């Protein structure tokens, strides 16, 4: 599916603001945030002050209505400076999409302006210990009790947990149903029975918390049921992930570009055999391949984001989002690995920033749908598309019509 990519002035303004904040605030604080597993609140406040959390939110709810492409442009710039902070920014979009895409008008009016202003941070509670890639296998339950729902169970790998003020939580509301009807709820920080449990000790993206969230008879009002009726949660989750995946892809593009830039500068400074290593053909090939793949990932990411902006949810855009997330994150891991190689022994040392890019890149291939799941999604769309290519069947001989004989044994 060919998609025209149009960069509106507002999106380009947001990109320029993000680049300045990345250079002035994010990059200087990246090593400290990583070393101490500390959220870069200074950068988050700068992002909020610049209106960058308004990017993907419609004007009716306090946003700029600049779309998913603008979200991608901003996430890319922030991740270029610090992959972990790129996650910290984009996860607010992930957490808010269930409300934005599936919420009632009252829910949108209540919550989205605060998210747009950067006054309220959001987290997305879908994964569980025994339900990661299989999002239909949830065990956290929500039972109706008068005008409330009571939520019980625990969620795993909640990014932004502890920092977030609001959590979009997916729970089973009808365990007897064949489809295990899932619903989504808005749960506020501080609600009795809702606690942050284990804070994960991560390999990468250490500047943004990933936690277990526990629900012990957490009572939430029925008005916090996203969409106003039960059974919509799985649909909301899948729509959310389709909208969020270009943002993950953009984080990957930023991580790739950040690692490439560091490797390029280092290669032009590091002298071996009397010349900078950038003049050696083997290094030149590595840098050229890193640059080509990063740019290919960028264009695919922009096309996926632009497609959602232009046409909203559709099978074609779901496929594009999966391809962008999968390809860009594979590229990020490859580029980060090669960047470490360009740095040589120094690349293995935490004194140099490239080690952090390497550690941060791996999660991009895992969260918001592993890349193995993305390939399954893509292949299912290809099967559907094959059924739409009936006119090509005439050019493919059947076994009876094949123009060659089987080899003789």
PLY file of the C-alpha trace (Angstrom):
ply
format ascii 1.0
element vertex 409
property float x
property float y
property float z
element edge 408
property int vertex1
property int vertex2
end_header
0.00 0.00 0.00
1.57 3.25 -1.14
1.11 6.13 1.28
1.98 9.75 0.62
3.92 11.24 3.54
2.99 14.86 4.16
4.89 16.77 6.84
2.60 19.51 8.05
4.08 22.66 9.56
2.84 21.77 13.04
4.55 18.37 12.93
7.82 19.95 11.81
7.57 22.56 14.58
7.12 19.80 17.14
10.06 17.91 15.69
12.29 20.98 16.00
11.17 21.53 19.61
11.87 17.89 20.42
15.34 18.10 18.87
16.21 21.13 21.01
14.94 19.50 24.21
16.82 16.32 23.30
20.07 18.24 22.91
19.63 20.59 25.87
18.00 18.36 28.50
17.62 14.71 27.50
21.15 13.81 26.35
22.94 15.55 29.26
20.83 13.59 31.74
20.86 10.22 29.95
23.88 8.66 31.68
22.68 9.68 35.15
19.17 8.32 34.52
20.60 5.05 33.26
23.17 4.64 36.03
20.73 5.37 38.84
17.55 3.94 37.24
16.04 7.37 37.69
13.23 8.96 35.70
14.34 12.15 33.93
11.62 14.39 35.34
13.43 17.53 34.18
13.15 16.35 30.60
9.52 15.31 31.07
8.66 18.79 32.36
10.46 20.35 29.39
8.48 18.12 27.02
5.23 19.09 28.75
6.13 22.78 28.68
6.81 22.61 24.95
3.41 21.01 24.34
4.83 17.76 22.97
2.33 15.61 24.88
-0.39 17.38 22.89
0.93 16.03 19.58
-1.37 13.03 19.02
-4.39 14.39 20.91
-7.26 16.15 19.06
-7.88 19.84 19.62
-11.26 19.07 21.21
-9.40 17.55 24.18
-6.63 20.12 24.55
-4.29 18.67 21.95
-2.74 19.90 18.72
-4.33 17.28 16.46
-0.96 16.80 14.77
-1.40 13.05 14.40
0.60 9.88 14.70
3.26 11.15 12.30
4.04 14.02 14.66
4.20 11.56 17.56
6.73 9.55 15.53
8.83 12.60 14.71
9.01 13.64 18.36
9.70 10.12 19.65
12.50 9.73 17.12
14.26 12.92 18.21
14.01 12.08 21.91
15.15 8.47 21.40
18.10 9.68 19.34
19.41 11.33 22.50
18.25 8.66 24.97
16.33 5.56 23.95
14.99 5.19 27.47
13.46 8.64 27.48
11.98 7.98 24.04
10.07 5.17 25.73
9.08 7.43 28.65
7.52 9.86 26.17
5.79 7.38 23.84
4.30 5.24 26.62
1.97 8.13 27.45
0.50 7.74 23.99
0.22 3.99 24.46
-1.59 4.42 27.78
-3.92 7.11 26.47
-4.96 5.42 23.20
-7.55 3.11 24.83
-9.35 6.21 26.13
-8.88 8.20 22.95
-9.90 5.39 20.59
-12.52 3.61 22.67
-13.60 5.89 25.49
-16.91 7.65 25.89
-17.10 11.36 25.21
-17.28 11.99 28.96
-14.13 9.93 29.56
-12.23 11.77 26.84
-13.31 15.17 28.17
-12.29 14.20 31.70
-8.88 12.64 31.08
-7.40 13.71 27.75
-6.87 17.44 28.51
-4.77 16.53 31.57
-2.72 14.08 29.52
-2.29 16.64 26.76
-1.02 19.23 29.24
1.51 16.80 30.70
-0.20 17.06 34.07
-1.21 13.40 34.04
1.12 10.58 33.02
-0.35 7.30 31.79
0.56 3.60 31.79
-0.83 0.63 29.86
-1.64 -2.53 31.85
-2.14 -5.46 29.49
0.63 -8.06 29.98
0.58 -10.62 32.76
2.99 -13.34 33.88
1.13 -15.93 31.82
-0.34 -13.64 29.17
2.22 -11.73 27.15
1.98 -12.30 23.40
-1.35 -14.08 23.98
-3.35 -11.02 24.98
-6.55 -13.07 25.06
-5.26 -15.19 27.94
-5.66 -12.64 30.74
-6.50 -13.70 34.28
-6.92 -10.34 36.05
-10.66 -10.10 36.75
-13.17 -7.29 37.12
-16.52 -8.11 38.72
-19.52 -5.79 38.74
-20.67 -4.78 42.23
-23.50 -2.26 42.14
-22.17 0.98 40.65
-18.57 -0.24 40.81
-16.23 -2.91 39.48
-13.85 -4.81 41.75
-10.51 -5.68 40.13
-8.24 -8.48 41.35
-4.95 -9.91 40.09
-1.58 -8.63 38.97
-0.07 -7.20 35.83
3.50 -7.62 34.67
5.89 -5.24 32.88
3.89 -2.06 33.32
6.08 0.62 31.78
5.86 4.00 33.53
4.41 2.31 36.61
4.87 4.44 39.69
5.39 7.58 37.62
1.96 7.31 35.98
-1.10 8.92 37.53
-3.60 6.91 35.48
-3.52 3.29 34.31
-5.56 1.76 31.51
-6.15 -1.77 32.82
-7.45 -4.76 30.84
-9.37 -7.38 32.78
-11.74 -10.31 32.25
-15.34 -9.34 32.93
-16.98 -12.60 31.82
-14.85 -15.68 32.46
-17.69 -18.00 31.42
-17.83 -16.63 27.91
-16.14 -18.63 25.18
-14.37 -15.46 24.08
-13.38 -14.58 27.69
-14.78 -11.11 27.24
-12.17 -8.54 28.16
-12.91 -4.98 29.22
-10.68 -1.98 29.89
-10.80 0.32 32.92
-9.28 3.59 34.02
-7.60 3.14 37.41
-6.16 6.13 39.25
-2.98 6.10 41.26
-3.80 5.96 44.97
-6.96 3.91 44.59
-7.19 1.63 47.66
-5.85 -1.85 46.93
-3.88 -0.73 43.87
-0.14 -0.98 44.51
3.16 -0.90 42.70
4.99 -4.10 43.62
8.26 -5.32 42.14
10.31 -2.69 40.30
12.19 -4.59 37.60
15.98 -4.46 37.40
16.37 -4.12 33.64
19.17 -4.58 31.15
18.23 -1.39 29.32
15.82 1.59 29.29
16.74 1.92 32.95
15.56 5.53 33.10
11.89 4.55 32.82
10.37 2.24 35.46
8.89 -1.13 34.53
6.94 -2.70 37.39
4.40 -5.21 38.57
1.01 -3.67 39.34
-1.15 -5.46 41.90
-4.93 -5.23 42.30
-6.36 -6.37 45.62
-10.12 -5.73 45.59
-9.57 -2.45 43.77
-12.93 -0.72 43.51
-13.42 1.59 40.53
-16.64 3.31 39.50
-18.53 1.87 36.55
-18.04 5.20 34.79
-14.35 4.20 34.47
-15.25 1.26 32.21
-13.72 2.40 28.92
-16.38 2.69 26.25
-19.21 2.34 28.75
-19.93 -1.35 28.18
-18.22 -4.66 28.73
-16.51 -6.83 26.15
-14.75 -4.11 24.14
-11.34 -4.50 25.77
-9.68 -6.85 23.29
-10.75 -4.65 20.38
-9.46 -1.57 22.22
-6.14 -3.28 22.94
-5.58 -4.28 19.32
-6.52 -0.81 18.02
-4.19 0.72 20.59
-1.25 -1.43 19.53
-1.83 -0.66 15.85
-1.72 3.06 16.65
1.24 2.75 19.01
3.53 0.58 16.89
4.67 3.42 14.59
5.75 5.15 17.81
7.86 2.12 18.77
9.27 2.08 15.25
10.13 5.76 15.62
11.93 5.04 18.90
13.91 2.41 17.01
14.75 4.83 14.21
15.93 7.38 16.76
18.02 4.74 18.53
19.54 3.68 15.20
20.37 7.24 14.22
21.80 8.03 17.65
24.08 4.98 17.55
25.08 5.70 13.95
25.94 9.32 14.74
28.18 8.29 17.63
29.89 5.60 15.54
30.41 8.03 12.68
32.01 10.67 14.90
34.18 8.07 16.63
35.29 6.53 13.32
36.49 9.91 12.11
38.47 10.50 15.32
39.94 7.07 15.99
43.27 6.68 14.16
44.70 3.28 13.33
47.47 2.49 10.84
48.04 6.21 10.43
44.52 7.19 9.28
41.05 7.55 10.82
39.31 4.18 10.78
36.54 5.77 8.69
38.98 5.53 5.78
39.24 1.75 6.06
36.88 -0.02 3.66
35.55 -2.52 6.20
34.46 0.29 8.50
33.10 2.29 5.57
30.90 -0.67 4.60
29.59 -1.00 8.14
28.73 2.69 8.38
27.15 2.72 4.91
24.96 -0.29 5.72
23.96 1.24 9.05
22.96 4.46 7.30
21.00 2.74 4.52
19.03 0.53 6.89
18.28 3.40 9.26
16.89 5.48 6.42
14.82 2.57 5.10
13.38 2.08 8.58
12.64 5.79 8.84
10.68 5.92 5.59
8.68 2.80 6.45
7.90 4.25 9.88
6.75 7.57 8.46
4.58 5.78 5.88
2.93 3.66 8.59
2.23 6.72 10.74
0.93 8.74 7.78
-1.38 5.89 6.79
-3.05 5.86 10.21
-3.40 9.64 10.12
-4.99 9.50 6.68
-7.26 6.49 6.99
-7.46 5.41 10.62
-7.74 1.73 11.58
-7.69 -0.68 8.64
-6.15 -4.04 7.73
-3.62 -2.32 5.48
-2.54 0.07 8.23
-2.34 -2.77 10.76
0.05 -4.56 8.43
2.10 -1.41 7.87
2.35 -0.75 11.61
3.56 -4.31 12.21
6.11 -4.06 9.40
7.43 -0.72 10.65
7.77 -1.90 14.24
9.40 -5.19 13.25
11.80 -3.85 10.63
12.84 -0.71 12.49
13.51 -2.51 15.77
15.53 -5.23 14.01
17.53 -2.46 12.38
18.04 -0.73 15.72
19.52 -3.88 17.24
21.73 -4.45 14.21
22.95 -0.86 14.04
23.64 -0.73 17.78
25.62 -3.98 17.53
27.69 -2.66 14.62
28.21 0.65 16.40
29.72 -1.20 19.35
31.99 -3.00 16.87
33.12 0.31 15.36
34.03 1.52 18.84
35.98 -1.70 19.40
37.05 -2.28 22.98
35.74 1.12 24.02
32.29 0.12 22.84
32.20 -2.56 25.52
32.91 -0.04 28.26
30.14 1.79 30.12
32.31 4.92 30.05
31.13 5.41 26.48
27.47 6.06 25.58
27.32 3.44 22.84
27.02 0.60 25.37
23.74 2.11 26.57
22.37 2.26 23.03
23.17 -1.43 22.67
21.44 -2.37 25.94
18.43 -0.18 25.19
17.89 -1.51 21.68
16.96 -5.08 22.59
13.64 -4.27 24.25
12.40 -2.68 21.02
12.23 -6.17 19.49
10.17 -7.44 22.43
7.63 -5.01 23.82
4.30 -4.03 22.29
4.30 -7.33 20.44
7.49 -9.34 19.88
8.89 -9.27 16.39
7.91 -12.91 15.99
4.30 -11.85 16.62
4.69 -8.98 14.14
5.75 -11.45 11.47
2.69 -13.57 12.22
0.49 -10.47 11.89
2.15 -9.57 8.58
1.80 -13.11 7.22
-1.91 -13.23 8.08
-2.44 -10.03 6.14
-0.51 -11.53 3.21
-2.83 -14.56 3.23
-5.82 -12.23 3.09
-4.21 -10.26 0.26
-3.54 -13.45 -1.70
-7.29 -14.02 -1.90
-7.62 -10.60 -3.50
-5.15 -11.47 -6.27
-7.45 -13.80 -8.20
-6.31 -12.33 -11.53
-2.83 -13.79 -11.00
-4.03 -17.39 -10.71
-4.27 -17.68 -14.47
-0.51 -17.19 -14.70
0.34 -19.93 -12.18
0.07 -23.45 -13.62
-1.64 -26.12 -11.55
0.01 -29.47 -10.93
-1.85 -30.86 -13.96
-0.82 -27.91 -16.11
2.82 -27.57 -15.01
5.11 -27.24 -18.02
7.80 -29.60 -16.77
8.12 -33.21 -15.79
9.08 -34.54 -12.40
12.71 -35.65 -12.28
13.23 -39.33 -12.93
14.38 -41.38 -9.97
0 1
1 2
2 3
3 4
4 5
5 6
6 7
7 8
8 9
9 10
10 11
11 12
12 13
13 14
14 15
15 16
16 17
17 18
18 19
19 20
20 21
21 22
22 23
23 24
24 25
25 26
26 27
27 28
28 29
29 30
30 31
31 32
32 33
33 34
34 35
35 36
36 37
37 38
38 39
39 40
40 41
41 42
42 43
43 44
44 45
45 46
46 47
47 48
48 49
49 50
50 51
51 52
52 53
53 54
54 55
55 56
56 57
57 58
58 59
59 60
60 61
61 62
62 63
63 64
64 65
65 66
66 67
67 68
68 69
69 70
70 71
71 72
72 73
73 74
74 75
75 76
76 77
77 78
78 79
79 80
80 81
81 82
82 83
83 84
84 85
85 86
86 87
87 88
88 89
89 90
90 91
91 92
92 93
93 94
94 95
95 96
96 97
97 98
98 99
99 100
100 101
101 102
102 103
103 104
104 105
105 106
106 107
107 108
108 109
109 110
110 111
111 112
112 113
113 114
114 115
115 116
116 117
117 118
118 119
119 120
120 121
121 122
122 123
123 124
124 125
125 126
126 127
127 128
128 129
129 130
130 131
131 132
132 133
133 134
134 135
135 136
136 137
137 138
138 139
139 140
140 141
141 142
142 143
143 144
144 145
145 146
146 147
147 148
148 149
149 150
150 151
151 152
152 153
153 154
154 155
155 156
156 157
157 158
158 159
159 160
160 161
161 162
162 163
163 164
164 165
165 166
166 167
167 168
168 169
169 170
170 171
171 172
172 173
173 174
174 175
175 176
176 177
177 178
178 179
179 180
180 181
181 182
182 183
183 184
184 185
185 186
186 187
187 188
188 189
189 190
190 191
191 192
192 193
193 194
194 195
195 196
196 197
197 198
198 199
199 200
200 201
201 202
202 203
203 204
204 205
205 206
206 207
207 208
208 209
209 210
210 211
211 212
212 213
213 214
214 215
215 216
216 217
217 218
218 219
219 220
220 221
221 222
222 223
223 224
224 225
225 226
226 227
227 228
228 229
229 230
230 231
231 232
232 233
233 234
234 235
235 236
236 237
237 238
238 239
239 240
240 241
241 242
242 243
243 244
244 245
245 246
246 247
247 248
248 249
249 250
250 251
251 252
252 253
253 254
254 255
255 256
256 257
257 258
258 259
259 260
260 261
261 262
262 263
263 264
264 265
265 266
266 267
267 268
268 269
269 270
270 271
271 272
272 273
273 274
274 275
275 276
276 277
277 278
278 279
279 280
280 281
281 282
282 283
283 284
284 285
285 286
286 287
287 288
288 289
289 290
290 291
291 292
292 293
293 294
294 295
295 296
296 297
297 298
298 299
299 300
300 301
301 302
302 303
303 304
304 305
305 306
306 307
307 308
308 309
309 310
310 311
311 312
312 313
313 314
314 315
315 316
316 317
317 318
318 319
319 320
320 321
321 322
322 323
323 324
324 325
325 326
326 327
327 328
328 329
329 330
330 331
331 332
332 333
333 334
334 335
335 336
336 337
337 338
338 339
339 340
340 341
341 342
342 343
343 344
344 345
345 346
346 347
347 348
348 349
349 350
350 351
351 352
352 353
353 354
354 355
355 356
356 357
357 358
358 359
359 360
360 361
361 362
362 363
363 364
364 365
365 366
366 367
367 368
368 369
369 370
370 371
371 372
372 373
373 374
374 375
375 376
376 377
377 378
378 379
379 380
380 381
381 382
382 383
383 384
384 385
385 386
386 387
387 388
388 389
389 390
390 391
391 392
392 393
393 394
394 395
395 396
396 397
397 398
398 399
399 400
400 401
401 402
402 403
403 404
404 405
405 406
406 407
407 408
